[in-house]
Amino acid sequence: MIFFDTKIEFLKGVGPQKAALLNQELSIFTFADLLQHYPFRHEDRTTFHRISGLNEELAAAQIKGRLREWTIVGEGGKKRLVAYFTDGTGILELVWFQSISWFEKNLRPNSEYIVYGKPVFFGGRWSITHPEIDLLTNENEAGGYWQPIYPLTEKLRRKFIDSKALGKMIRSLLEIARPQIRETLPANLVQKYRLISKMDALWHFHIPQNAAWLHQAQRRLKFEELFYNQFRLIKNKLLHKTEFPGMVFGKTALVKEFYDNHLPFQLTGAQARVLREIHADLKTGRQMNRLLQGDVGSGKTIVAFITMLFALDNDAQACLMAPTEILADQHFQGLKKFAELLGINIGKLTGSTKKREREGIHEQLRNGDMQIIVGTHALIEDVVQFNNLGLCIIDEQHRFGVAQRAKLWAKNPRISPHMLVMTATPIPRTLAMTLYGDLDISAIDELPAGRKPIKTLHRYDAHRASVFGFLKEEIAKGRQIYMVYPLIEESEKMDLKDLMDGFESVSRSFPGVPLSILHGKMKAQDKDYEMGRFVRNETKIMVATTVIEVGVNVPNASVMVIENAERFGLSQLHQLRGRVGRGAEQSYCILMTSFKISKDTRLRIETMCRTNDGFEISEVDLQLRGPGDLSGTQQSGLTDLLVANLAQDTEILKAARSSAEEILDTDPNLLQPVNAPIRSHLENLRKEETNWSRIS
């Protein structure tokens, strides 16, 4: 690896000044960094267009011709250099607003060039602004290549380090690096999946000879990237299962009593299956580390309570941590009615718990009298000590940092408590494999019997009068309504104005109807006060931003109106819709948009109207948005994917994961000679400063 650790300034043609720019702008310090600065797309330069055949639907065009002359036009900020270029079929204007003096000095009149850029028809002729321009040579005359386009910054472009310049550096490095590039995958995997070599993959990804070679290079690098991603996650999971002991929860007396005498309804098949998976973990003597994903309203709370009973049956305590006081209170009220049936001591601890009450809770947790505690971040304060914490349940896990969850884990210094993390955001299987491949995953993919599906309707702004008429009918029936306005981080002032305008409009349209308002700029106690009024049915309409996305259960709220629905992502629309449909009455979600909406927006709206299935919705969302931040917070596991795209590379991911599982099953310590490339590659990977991977 010494060769690839060489500083970038020692590459021919780079030097200290360019190296400093690459360090600062792209974090490229070594030969290895440069080779792994991959292009994010490739432009097809295999075809030449004629000026007479240009059309504005072309994303870009490559034209071969002669530069006739140029002139400076305008003054000050409008000053520009305009050159006239012809290929014999027409005239093309080339326009530069920047670096005018450089082009004026270096352009050669009556010389042949190749130009490339986006053609625009304006003022009766074609033009390209800031085109790429190269002198025609024997090397480029035939065309026939794919141009890699690299991530860059404006500062680099101003210093004339563009994709072509970067490509030249990488080519020069690849030419001297050939003997140093080692194979990183076992020969049997390369053969099984008909992958090209690592050397060929790097060469043809940076310098593709044609589309076929580019495809093979992408396929090879994607497989390798996903293979090592999955290998590390599965290895972490296996280590977790062997290194971290957990309490054995074998007794089930309380669970049996609850099932026989107090279970208020029959569990769905999915709930029963998930509980079997959880109980199997709890009996092993190894710490459970499981993710429970279930759509809004799928019945995660009852599963959480029965899981707690397994802990209590075996003389251990259980805690449930939620991200907000409102949600913690909702969980507490839901669990309390079950706990009282069994004589279980349950408490609630949040930031607003009074000092005297707080001291009593602390004492009961220390001596073991309190068996279940529900709370917020208050649970991870140092003063909170448990007698024997055996189970931690974390709701909406993506709202907590890893370090916060680790603090909760450390509440039992003798033996690691079992961990169950829950999310109401359905995650596509490919994304779950990459985000949570080191956790065991359970999914409640079935709604409780008798729950009426929410009817979702799309209405344009022009239909507002009829929508308001429908809302008045629902209010007359005693129902409550959410009206949600979009929140866009870049423009909080504008959003607040939108919300206040909406509040005034609703006030005028519903005279005499008590309203609540909720937005992110309010103090926590004011939010709780407004939400409390709505929960108690003191107000009939809640006008809010997305702060109600993850929140309270208000069974009487039967209608959700989402204003400017085109400004919301699909996953967020589904989360918002889940605030209604909690009661026995038919519920509705009305998506309001302007008449002009994009193709992607129309697909989002149609998907929402067609299905209530969160897992189906999450798959469509992944296709539309890619594997970005679907769960509301960027997760490790995605950030180290440089080539693969989870929305497109499902089959490669499955093959990579099954290969990693097979190798770890048959040769976990990588002692077999065939797996030497994996062992060598892993040894050379940079070690992370802090390894949080063992924290669920």
C-alpha positions as CSV (number, residue, x, y, z in Angstrom):
1,M,0.0,0.0,0.0
2,I,3.0,2.3,0.2
3,F,2.6,3.3,-3.4
4,F,-1.0,4.3,-3.0
5,D,-0.2,6.3,0.2
6,T,2.1,8.6,-1.9
7,K,1.2,12.2,-1.7
8,I,-0.6,13.5,-4.7
9,E,1.9,16.3,-5.3
10,F,4.4,13.7,-6.5
11,L,2.3,12.7,-9.5
12,K,3.7,14.1,-12.7
13,G,1.8,17.2,-13.7
14,V,0.4,18.0,-10.3
15,G,3.0,19.7,-8.1
16,P,2.5,21.5,-4.7
17,Q,0.1,24.2,-5.8
18,K,-2.4,21.9,-7.6
19,A,-2.0,19.4,-4.8
20,A,-3.0,22.0,-2.2
21,L,-6.1,22.8,-4.2
22,L,-7.0,19.1,-4.5
23,N,-6.4,18.7,-0.7
24,Q,-8.6,21.6,0.2
25,E,-11.4,21.3,-2.3
26,L,-11.8,17.5,-2.8
27,S,-10.0,15.9,0.2
28,I,-7.6,14.2,-2.3
29,F,-4.3,13.7,-0.5
30,T,-2.9,10.5,-1.9
31,F,-2.7,8.4,-5.0
32,A,-5.5,6.1,-3.5
33,D,-7.7,9.2,-3.0
34,L,-7.4,10.2,-6.6
35,L,-8.1,6.8,-8.0
36,Q,-11.2,6.6,-5.8
37,H,-12.5,10.0,-6.9
38,Y,-15.0,8.4,-9.2
39,P,-17.0,10.2,-11.9
40,F,-20.7,10.6,-11.1
41,R,-21.7,10.2,-14.8
42,H,-20.2,9.8,-18.2
43,E,-21.0,11.9,-21.3
44,D,-21.3,10.2,-24.7
45,R,-18.6,11.8,-27.0
46,T,-18.9,9.0,-29.6
47,T,-21.1,11.0,-31.9
48,F,-20.6,14.3,-33.8
49,H,-23.7,16.5,-34.6
50,R,-24.2,18.9,-37.5
51,I,-25.2,22.5,-36.8
52,S,-28.1,22.1,-39.3
53,G,-29.4,19.1,-37.3
54,L,-29.4,20.6,-33.8
55,N,-32.5,20.7,-31.7
56,E,-33.2,22.0,-28.2
57,E,-34.1,18.5,-26.9
58,L,-30.4,17.6,-27.0
59,A,-28.9,17.7,-23.5
60,A,-25.5,18.4,-25.2
61,A,-24.0,18.2,-28.7
62,Q,-20.5,17.6,-29.9
63,I,-19.6,19.5,-33.2
64,K,-16.5,19.5,-35.4
65,G,-15.8,22.6,-37.3
66,R,-13.8,25.8,-37.9
67,L,-13.5,28.9,-35.7
68,R,-13.9,31.9,-37.9
69,E,-13.5,35.0,-35.7
70,W,-14.6,36.5,-32.4
71,T,-15.6,39.8,-30.9
72,I,-16.1,41.5,-27.5
73,V,-19.7,42.6,-26.9
74,G,-21.1,44.8,-24.1
75,E,-19.5,46.3,-21.0
76,G,-19.2,45.7,-17.3
77,G,-21.2,42.8,-16.0
78,K,-22.7,42.2,-19.5
79,K,-19.3,42.0,-21.2
80,R,-18.9,38.8,-23.2
81,L,-16.8,37.2,-25.9
82,V,-18.8,35.9,-28.9
83,A,-17.0,33.6,-31.4
84,Y,-18.5,32.3,-34.7
85,F,-18.0,28.7,-35.5
86,T,-19.1,26.7,-38.6
87,D,-19.1,23.2,-39.8
88,G,-20.3,24.1,-43.4
89,T,-24.0,23.4,-42.5
90,G,-24.6,26.5,-40.4
91,I,-23.1,29.0,-38.0
92,L,-23.0,28.5,-34.2
93,E,-22.3,31.3,-31.7
94,L,-19.9,30.4,-28.9
95,V,-20.4,32.7,-25.9
96,W,-18.1,33.3,-22.8
97,F,-18.9,35.6,-19.9
98,Q,-15.9,34.5,-17.8
99,S,-12.1,34.1,-18.5
100,I,-12.6,36.3,-21.6
101,S,-9.0,37.6,-21.7
102,W,-7.7,34.0,-21.5
103,F,-9.8,32.8,-24.4
104,E,-9.0,36.0,-26.4
105,K,-5.3,35.2,-26.0
106,N,-5.5,31.5,-26.7
107,L,-8.1,31.0,-29.4
108,R,-6.8,30.5,-32.9
109,P,-8.7,32.0,-35.8
110,N,-9.4,29.8,-38.8
111,S,-8.4,26.7,-36.8
112,E,-10.4,23.5,-36.5
113,Y,-11.9,22.7,-33.2
114,I,-14.3,20.3,-31.4
115,V,-16.9,22.1,-29.3
116,Y,-19.2,20.5,-26.8
117,G,-22.2,22.0,-24.8
118,K,-25.9,22.6,-24.6
119,P,-27.3,24.1,-27.8
120,V,-29.9,26.9,-27.5
121,F,-31.8,28.5,-30.3
122,F,-32.2,32.3,-29.7
123,G,-32.5,35.4,-31.9
124,G,-32.6,33.3,-35.1
125,R,-29.4,31.3,-34.5
126,W,-27.9,28.5,-32.5
127,S,-25.5,29.3,-29.6
128,I,-23.6,27.4,-26.8
129,T,-22.7,29.3,-23.7
130,H,-19.3,28.4,-22.1
131,P,-18.7,25.4,-24.4
132,E,-15.8,23.0,-23.9
133,I,-13.5,23.7,-26.8
134,D,-10.5,21.6,-28.0
135,L,-8.2,22.0,-31.0
136,L,-8.9,19.2,-33.5
137,T,-6.0,16.7,-33.5
138,N,-5.2,13.2,-34.9
139,E,-6.1,11.8,-31.5
140,N,-9.6,13.3,-31.1
141,E,-10.6,13.6,-34.8
142,A,-12.5,10.3,-34.8
143,G,-14.3,11.0,-31.5
144,G,-15.5,7.7,-30.1
145,Y,-15.0,8.1,-26.3
146,W,-16.9,8.6,-23.1
147,Q,-16.0,11.7,-21.0
148,P,-16.1,11.0,-17.2
149,I,-17.6,13.9,-15.3
150,Y,-16.1,14.3,-11.8
151,P,-17.4,16.0,-8.7
152,L,-15.7,19.5,-8.7
153,T,-15.9,22.9,-7.0
154,E,-16.2,26.4,-8.5
155,K,-12.7,27.2,-7.1
156,L,-11.2,24.3,-9.1
157,R,-13.0,25.4,-12.3
158,R,-11.6,28.9,-11.9
159,K,-8.2,27.4,-11.7
160,F,-8.8,25.4,-14.9
161,I,-9.0,22.1,-13.1
162,D,-12.1,20.6,-14.8
163,S,-13.2,17.0,-15.5
164,K,-10.8,16.8,-18.4
165,A,-7.8,18.0,-16.4
166,L,-8.7,15.7,-13.5
167,G,-9.1,12.8,-16.1
168,K,-5.6,13.5,-17.4
169,M,-4.2,13.2,-13.9
170,I,-6.0,10.0,-13.2
171,R,-4.9,8.5,-16.6
172,S,-1.3,9.4,-15.8
173,L,-1.7,7.7,-12.4
174,L,-3.3,4.6,-13.8
175,E,-0.5,4.2,-16.3
176,I,2.1,3.9,-13.5
177,A,-0.2,2.2,-11.0
178,R,-1.0,-0.9,-13.2
179,P,1.6,-3.2,-11.5
180,Q,0.5,-2.1,-8.0
181,I,-3.2,-2.7,-8.3
182,R,-4.1,-6.0,-6.6
183,E,-7.2,-8.1,-6.9
184,T,-9.6,-7.5,-4.0
185,L,-12.1,-10.2,-4.6
186,P,-11.6,-14.0,-4.5
187,A,-11.0,-15.7,-7.9
188,N,-14.1,-17.9,-7.5
189,L,-16.4,-14.8,-7.1
190,V,-14.8,-13.1,-10.0
191,Q,-15.4,-16.2,-12.1
192,K,-18.9,-16.9,-10.8
193,Y,-20.3,-13.5,-11.6
194,R,-18.1,-13.0,-14.7
195,L,-16.5,-9.8,-13.3
196,I,-13.6,-8.0,-14.9
197,S,-10.4,-7.5,-12.9
198,K,-9.9,-4.7,-10.5
199,M,-7.3,-3.1,-12.7
200,D,-9.6,-3.3,-15.8
201,A,-12.5,-1.9,-13.8
202,L,-10.6,1.1,-12.6
203,W,-9.2,1.8,-16.1
204,H,-12.5,1.5,-17.9
205,F,-14.5,3.4,-15.3
206,H,-12.1,6.4,-15.6
207,I,-11.2,5.9,-19.3
208,P,-14.0,3.9,-20.9
209,Q,-13.2,2.6,-24.4
210,N,-16.9,2.1,-25.2
211,A,-20.3,1.6,-23.5
212,A,-19.8,-2.1,-23.1
213,W,-16.5,-1.7,-21.2
214,L,-18.1,1.1,-19.1
215,H,-21.0,-1.2,-18.1
216,Q,-18.6,-4.0,-17.1
217,A,-16.4,-1.6,-15.0
218,Q,-19.5,-0.2,-13.2
219,R,-20.8,-3.7,-12.5
220,R,-17.5,-4.8,-11.1
221,L,-17.0,-1.8,-8.8
222,K,-20.6,-1.8,-7.6
223,F,-20.3,-5.5,-6.7
224,E,-17.1,-5.0,-4.8
225,E,-18.4,-1.9,-3.0
226,L,-21.6,-3.7,-1.9
227,F,-19.8,-6.9,-1.1
228,Y,-17.5,-5.1,1.4
229,N,-20.4,-3.0,2.8
230,Q,-22.4,-6.2,3.5
231,F,-19.3,-8.2,4.6
232,R,-18.6,-5.6,7.4
233,L,-22.2,-5.4,8.5
234,I,-22.7,-9.2,8.6
235,K,-19.4,-9.6,10.4
236,N,-20.5,-7.0,13.0
237,K,-23.7,-8.9,13.5
238,L,-21.9,-12.2,14.0
239,L,-19.4,-10.6,16.4
240,H,-22.3,-9.1,18.3
241,K,-24.0,-12.5,18.7
242,T,-20.8,-14.1,20.0
243,E,-19.2,-11.2,22.1
244,F,-22.1,-9.7,23.9
245,P,-24.0,-11.9,26.3
246,G,-27.6,-11.0,27.3
247,M,-29.9,-12.1,30.0
248,V,-31.8,-15.3,29.4
249,F,-35.5,-14.6,29.4
250,G,-36.9,-18.1,29.6
251,K,-39.8,-17.7,32.1
252,T,-43.2,-16.6,30.6
253,A,-45.8,-16.6,33.4
254,L,-46.8,-13.0,33.0
255,V,-46.9,-13.3,29.3
256,K,-49.2,-16.3,29.6
257,E,-51.5,-14.5,32.0
258,F,-51.8,-11.5,29.7
259,Y,-52.5,-13.7,26.7
260,D,-55.1,-15.8,28.6
261,N,-56.9,-13.1,30.5
262,H,-56.2,-9.6,29.3
263,L,-55.3,-9.4,25.6
264,P,-57.9,-7.0,24.3
265,F,-57.9,-8.3,20.7
266,Q,-56.5,-11.1,18.7
267,L,-52.9,-10.4,17.4
268,T,-52.4,-10.3,13.7
269,G,-50.3,-13.0,12.1
270,A,-47.5,-10.4,11.6
271,Q,-47.5,-9.4,15.3
272,A,-47.5,-13.0,16.4
273,R,-44.6,-13.8,14.0
274,V,-42.6,-10.8,15.2
275,L,-43.1,-11.8,18.9
276,R,-41.8,-15.4,18.1
277,E,-38.7,-13.9,16.5
278,I,-38.1,-11.6,19.5
279,H,-38.7,-14.4,22.1
280,A,-36.2,-16.6,20.2
281,D,-33.6,-13.9,20.6
282,L,-34.3,-13.4,24.3
283,K,-33.8,-17.1,25.1
284,T,-30.3,-17.4,23.5
285,G,-28.2,-15.8,26.3
286,R,-26.9,-13.3,23.7
287,Q,-27.9,-9.7,23.6
288,M,-30.9,-9.0,21.2
289,N,-30.2,-6.3,18.7
290,R,-33.4,-6.1,16.6
291,L,-35.1,-3.4,14.5
292,L,-38.9,-3.5,14.5
293,Q,-40.3,-1.7,11.5
294,G,-44.1,-1.4,11.3
295,D,-46.3,1.0,9.4
296,V,-48.2,3.7,11.3
297,G,-51.1,2.0,13.1
298,S,-49.7,-1.5,12.6
299,G,-49.7,-2.3,16.4
300,K,-46.1,-1.9,17.5
301,T,-47.2,-0.8,21.0
302,I,-48.7,-4.1,22.0
303,V,-45.7,-6.0,20.7
304,A,-43.5,-3.7,22.8
305,F,-45.5,-4.3,25.9
306,I,-45.5,-8.1,25.5
307,T,-41.7,-7.9,25.0
308,M,-41.5,-6.0,28.2
309,L,-43.4,-8.8,30.0
310,F,-40.6,-11.3,29.0
311,A,-38.2,-9.0,30.9
312,L,-40.4,-8.7,33.9
313,D,-41.1,-12.4,34.0
314,N,-37.3,-12.8,34.5
315,D,-36.8,-10.2,37.3
316,A,-35.5,-7.5,34.9
317,Q,-36.7,-4.0,34.3
318,A,-37.7,-2.5,31.0
319,C,-37.6,1.1,29.6
320,L,-39.0,2.7,26.5
321,M,-37.5,6.0,25.2
322,A,-39.4,8.3,22.8
323,P,-38.1,11.4,21.1
324,T,-40.8,13.9,22.4
325,E,-42.8,14.4,25.6
326,I,-46.0,14.1,23.6
327,L,-45.0,10.7,22.2
328,A,-43.7,9.5,25.6
329,D,-47.0,10.4,27.2
330,Q,-48.9,8.6,24.5
331,H,-46.9,5.5,25.0
332,F,-47.2,5.8,28.8
333,Q,-51.0,6.1,28.6
334,G,-51.2,3.2,26.2
335,L,-49.0,0.9,28.3
336,K,-50.4,1.9,31.6
337,K,-53.9,0.5,31.0
338,F,-52.2,-2.9,30.2
339,A,-49.8,-2.7,33.2
340,E,-52.5,-2.0,35.7
341,L,-54.4,-5.2,34.7
342,L,-51.3,-7.1,35.8
343,G,-50.4,-5.1,38.8
344,I,-47.2,-3.8,37.2
345,N,-45.6,-0.6,38.5
346,I,-45.0,1.7,35.5
347,G,-43.7,5.3,35.6
348,K,-43.0,8.2,33.2
349,L,-39.9,10.4,33.3
350,T,-39.6,13.5,31.0
351,G,-38.0,16.9,31.2
352,S,-41.2,18.4,32.7
353,T,-41.5,15.8,35.5
354,K,-41.7,17.6,38.9
355,K,-38.6,17.4,41.2
356,R,-40.3,15.5,44.0
357,E,-41.9,13.1,41.6
358,R,-38.6,12.7,39.8
359,E,-36.8,11.8,43.0
360,G,-39.4,9.1,43.8
361,I,-39.0,7.6,40.4
362,H,-35.2,7.5,40.7
363,E,-35.5,5.7,44.1
364,Q,-38.0,3.1,42.7
365,L,-35.8,2.4,39.7
366,R,-32.7,1.9,41.9
367,N,-34.4,-0.5,44.3
368,G,-36.3,-2.3,41.5
369,D,-39.9,-1.4,42.7
370,M,-40.6,0.3,39.3
371,Q,-40.6,-2.4,36.6
372,I,-41.3,-0.3,33.5
373,I,-40.3,3.3,32.8
374,V,-41.3,5.3,29.8
375,G,-39.5,8.6,29.0
376,T,-37.6,10.9,26.8
377,H,-33.9,11.9,26.8
378,A,-34.4,12.3,30.6
379,L,-33.8,8.5,30.9
380,I,-30.1,8.8,29.8
381,E,-29.2,11.3,32.5
382,D,-26.4,10.0,34.8
383,V,-28.7,10.3,37.9
384,V,-31.1,7.7,36.4
385,Q,-29.9,4.3,37.8
386,F,-31.6,0.9,37.4
387,N,-31.6,-2.1,39.7
388,N,-31.5,-4.5,36.8
389,L,-32.3,-3.1,33.4
390,G,-32.8,-6.0,31.0
391,L,-34.6,-4.4,28.0
392,C,-34.4,-1.1,26.2
393,I,-37.0,-0.1,23.6
394,I,-36.3,2.9,21.5
395,D,-39.1,4.4,19.5
396,E,-38.5,6.4,16.2
397,Q,-34.8,5.3,16.6
398,H,-33.6,7.6,13.8
399,R,-34.4,10.6,16.0
400,F,-31.7,9.6,18.5
401,G,-27.9,9.8,18.1
402,V,-25.8,6.7,18.5
403,A,-24.1,8.1,21.5
404,Q,-27.4,8.7,23.2
405,R,-28.5,5.1,22.6
406,A,-25.1,3.9,23.9
407,K,-25.7,5.8,27.2
408,L,-28.9,3.9,27.6
409,W,-27.2,0.6,27.0
410,A,-24.6,1.4,29.7
411,K,-27.4,1.6,32.4
412,N,-26.6,-2.0,33.3
413,P,-22.9,-2.3,34.0
414,R,-23.1,-6.1,34.6
415,I,-24.7,-7.4,31.4
416,S,-25.9,-5.6,28.2
417,P,-29.7,-5.1,28.2
418,H,-31.5,-6.4,25.1
419,M,-32.2,-3.7,22.5
420,L,-35.4,-3.3,20.4
421,V,-35.4,-0.2,18.2
422,M,-38.7,0.7,16.5
423,T,-39.5,2.8,13.4
424,A,-42.8,3.7,11.8
425,T,-40.9,4.5,8.6
426,P,-41.2,1.5,6.3
427,I,-37.8,0.9,4.7
428,P,-37.3,-0.9,1.3
429,R,-35.5,-4.2,1.7
430,T,-32.4,-3.1,-0.2
431,L,-32.1,0.0,2.0
432,A,-32.7,-2.0,5.2
433,M,-29.9,-4.4,4.2
434,T,-27.5,-1.5,3.8
435,L,-28.6,0.8,6.7
436,Y,-29.3,-2.0,9.2
437,G,-27.5,-5.0,7.9
438,D,-25.9,-5.5,11.3
439,L,-29.3,-5.7,13.1
440,D,-31.9,-8.5,12.9
441,I,-35.0,-7.0,11.3
442,S,-38.6,-7.8,12.0
443,A,-41.5,-6.2,10.1
444,I,-45.2,-5.9,11.0
445,D,-46.5,-5.8,7.5
446,E,-50.2,-6.3,8.3
447,L,-52.7,-3.9,9.8
448,P,-55.1,-4.9,12.6
449,A,-58.4,-6.3,11.7
450,G,-61.3,-3.9,11.4
451,R,-59.1,-0.9,10.6
452,K,-60.6,1.1,7.8
453,P,-58.1,2.1,5.1
454,I,-57.7,5.9,4.8
455,K,-59.3,7.3,1.7
456,T,-56.7,9.6,-0.1
457,L,-58.0,12.2,-2.5
458,H,-56.2,14.6,-4.8
459,R,-57.7,18.1,-5.2
460,Y,-56.5,21.2,-7.0
461,D,-56.5,24.6,-5.4
462,A,-59.5,25.5,-7.6
463,H,-61.5,22.9,-5.6
464,R,-60.9,24.6,-2.2
465,A,-64.5,25.7,-1.7
466,S,-65.8,22.2,-2.1
467,V,-63.0,20.8,0.2
468,F,-63.9,23.3,2.9
469,G,-67.6,22.3,2.5
470,F,-66.6,18.7,3.2
471,L,-64.5,19.7,6.2
472,K,-67.6,21.6,7.7
473,E,-69.6,18.4,7.3
474,E,-67.0,16.4,9.2
475,I,-66.8,19.0,12.0
476,A,-70.6,18.8,12.2
477,K,-70.3,15.1,12.9
478,G,-67.9,15.9,15.8
479,R,-64.7,15.1,14.0
480,Q,-61.4,16.9,14.1
481,I,-59.1,18.0,11.3
482,Y,-55.4,18.5,10.6
483,M,-54.3,21.1,8.1
484,V,-50.6,20.8,7.3
485,Y,-48.4,23.4,5.6
486,P,-45.0,22.6,4.1
487,L,-41.8,23.3,5.9
488,I,-38.7,23.9,3.8
489,E,-35.6,24.5,5.8
490,E,-34.1,27.0,3.5
491,S,-37.0,29.4,4.0
492,E,-38.4,29.2,7.5
493,K,-39.6,32.8,7.3
494,M,-41.6,32.1,4.2
495,D,-43.0,28.9,5.7
496,L,-44.1,30.7,8.8
497,K,-45.8,33.3,6.6
498,D,-47.5,30.5,4.6
499,L,-48.7,29.0,7.9
500,M,-50.0,32.3,9.3
501,D,-51.7,33.2,6.0
502,G,-53.3,29.7,6.1
503,F,-54.3,30.2,9.7
504,E,-56.1,33.5,8.9
505,S,-57.7,31.9,5.8
506,V,-59.0,29.0,7.9
507,S,-60.2,31.4,10.6
508,R,-62.3,33.3,8.1
509,S,-63.7,30.2,6.4
510,F,-64.6,28.5,9.8
511,P,-66.0,31.3,12.0
512,G,-66.7,30.2,15.5
513,V,-64.7,27.0,15.2
514,P,-61.9,26.8,17.8
515,L,-58.4,26.4,16.2
516,S,-55.0,25.3,17.3
517,I,-51.7,26.3,15.7
518,L,-48.4,24.4,15.9
519,H,-45.0,25.2,14.3
520,G,-41.3,24.6,14.9
521,K,-40.6,28.2,16.1
522,M,-42.9,27.7,19.2
523,K,-41.5,26.9,22.6
524,A,-41.8,23.3,23.8
525,Q,-44.3,24.1,26.5
526,D,-46.5,26.1,24.0
527,K,-46.4,23.2,21.5
528,D,-47.5,20.8,24.3
529,Y,-50.3,23.2,25.3
530,E,-51.6,23.5,21.8
531,M,-51.4,19.8,21.1
532,G,-53.0,19.0,24.5
533,R,-56.0,21.2,23.6
534,F,-56.4,19.3,20.3
535,V,-56.1,15.9,22.0
536,R,-58.8,16.9,24.5
537,N,-61.1,17.9,21.6
538,E,-61.1,21.5,22.8
539,T,-60.1,22.7,19.3
540,K,-61.5,21.2,16.1
541,I,-58.8,22.2,13.5
542,M,-55.1,21.9,14.0
543,V,-53.2,24.2,11.6
544,A,-49.6,23.0,11.7
545,T,-46.3,22.5,9.9
546,T,-44.7,19.0,9.7
547,V,-43.9,19.0,13.5
548,I,-47.0,16.8,13.8
549,E,-45.5,14.2,11.5
550,V,-44.4,11.9,14.3
551,G,-46.8,12.5,17.1
552,V,-49.9,11.8,19.0
553,N,-52.7,9.4,18.6
554,V,-56.0,11.4,18.2
555,P,-58.6,8.8,17.3
556,N,-61.2,11.6,16.7
557,A,-59.1,13.3,14.0
558,S,-60.6,11.9,10.8
559,V,-59.3,14.3,8.1
560,M,-55.8,15.4,7.1
561,V,-55.5,18.2,4.5
562,I,-52.0,18.6,3.2
563,E,-51.4,22.0,1.5
564,N,-48.9,22.3,-1.3
565,A,-48.5,18.5,-1.3
566,E,-46.2,18.8,-4.3
567,R,-43.5,20.2,-1.9
568,F,-43.5,17.0,0.2
569,G,-41.6,13.7,-0.4
570,L,-43.6,10.5,-0.7
571,S,-42.4,9.0,2.6
572,Q,-43.2,12.3,4.4
573,L,-46.7,12.3,2.9
574,H,-47.3,8.8,4.1
575,Q,-46.1,9.7,7.6
576,L,-48.4,12.7,7.8
577,R,-51.3,10.6,6.5
578,G,-50.7,8.2,9.4
579,R,-51.9,10.9,11.9
580,V,-55.5,10.1,10.9
581,G,-57.2,6.7,10.6
582,R,-56.7,5.9,14.3
583,G,-60.4,5.6,15.2
584,A,-63.3,3.5,14.1
585,E,-64.7,6.1,11.7
586,Q,-63.8,6.5,8.0
587,S,-60.8,8.8,7.7
588,Y,-59.6,10.9,4.7
589,C,-56.4,12.5,3.5
590,I,-56.8,15.3,1.0
591,L,-53.7,16.3,-1.0
592,M,-54.0,19.9,-2.3
593,T,-51.7,21.0,-5.2
594,S,-51.6,23.6,-7.9
595,F,-52.7,22.5,-11.3
596,K,-49.1,22.6,-12.8
597,I,-47.2,19.7,-11.2
598,S,-44.2,17.7,-12.4
599,K,-44.2,14.1,-13.7
600,D,-42.5,12.9,-10.5
601,T,-45.0,14.8,-8.3
602,R,-47.9,13.3,-10.2
603,L,-46.5,9.8,-9.6
604,R,-46.1,10.6,-5.9
605,I,-49.7,11.8,-5.7
606,E,-51.1,8.8,-7.7
607,T,-49.1,6.4,-5.5
608,M,-50.6,7.9,-2.3
609,C,-54.1,7.8,-3.7
610,R,-53.7,4.1,-4.9
611,T,-52.3,2.5,-1.8
612,N,-51.9,2.7,2.0
613,D,-49.1,0.1,2.1
614,G,-46.1,1.8,3.5
615,F,-43.7,-0.8,2.2
616,E,-44.9,-0.3,-1.4
617,I,-44.7,3.4,-1.0
618,S,-41.2,3.2,0.3
619,E,-40.1,1.3,-2.8
620,V,-41.6,4.0,-5.1
621,D,-39.9,6.6,-2.9
622,L,-36.6,4.9,-3.3
623,Q,-37.0,4.8,-7.1
624,L,-37.9,8.5,-7.2
625,R,-35.4,9.9,-4.7
626,G,-32.6,7.4,-4.7
627,P,-31.1,6.1,-1.5
628,G,-30.7,9.5,0.1
629,D,-32.1,10.4,3.4
630,L,-35.3,8.4,3.3
631,S,-35.6,7.8,7.1
632,G,-35.1,11.5,8.0
633,T,-31.4,11.3,8.9
634,Q,-28.4,10.3,7.0
635,Q,-27.2,6.9,8.2
636,S,-23.7,5.4,8.1
637,G,-23.7,2.7,5.5
638,L,-25.0,4.9,2.8
639,T,-22.2,7.5,3.0
640,D,-19.5,5.1,2.0
641,L,-21.2,4.1,-1.2
642,L,-19.3,5.8,-4.1
643,V,-20.5,3.9,-7.1
644,A,-23.6,1.7,-6.3
645,N,-27.1,3.1,-6.3
646,L,-29.5,1.2,-4.1
647,A,-32.5,2.2,-6.2
648,Q,-31.0,0.6,-9.3
649,D,-28.7,-2.1,-8.1
650,T,-31.0,-4.4,-6.1
651,E,-29.8,-7.6,-7.9
652,I,-26.1,-6.8,-7.4
653,L,-26.8,-6.1,-3.7
654,K,-28.5,-9.4,-3.2
655,A,-25.7,-11.3,-5.0
656,A,-23.1,-9.4,-2.9
657,R,-24.9,-10.1,0.4
658,S,-25.4,-13.8,-0.3
659,S,-21.7,-14.1,-1.3
660,A,-20.6,-12.4,1.9
661,E,-22.9,-14.6,4.0
662,E,-21.6,-17.7,2.4
663,I,-18.0,-16.8,3.0
664,L,-18.5,-15.8,6.6
665,D,-20.5,-19.0,7.1
666,T,-17.8,-21.3,5.7
667,D,-14.6,-19.4,6.5
668,P,-15.4,-16.7,9.1
669,N,-11.7,-16.0,9.9
670,L,-10.7,-15.9,6.2
671,L,-8.1,-18.6,6.6
672,Q,-8.7,-20.3,3.2
673,P,-6.2,-19.3,0.5
674,V,-9.0,-18.4,-1.9
675,N,-10.1,-15.7,0.5
676,A,-6.7,-14.1,1.0
677,P,-7.7,-11.1,-1.2
678,I,-10.5,-10.3,1.2
679,R,-8.2,-10.6,4.2
680,S,-5.6,-8.4,2.6
681,H,-8.1,-5.8,1.5
682,L,-9.7,-5.5,5.0
683,E,-6.3,-5.1,6.6
684,N,-5.6,-2.1,4.3
685,L,-8.9,-0.4,4.9
686,R,-8.6,2.7,7.0
687,K,-9.8,2.2,10.6
688,E,-12.6,4.5,11.8
689,E,-11.8,6.7,14.8
690,T,-14.8,5.5,16.7
691,N,-16.6,2.2,16.0
692,W,-20.3,2.7,16.9
693,S,-21.4,-0.3,14.8
694,R,-22.1,-2.4,17.9
695,I,-24.7,0.1,19.1
696,S,-28.1,-0.5,17.7
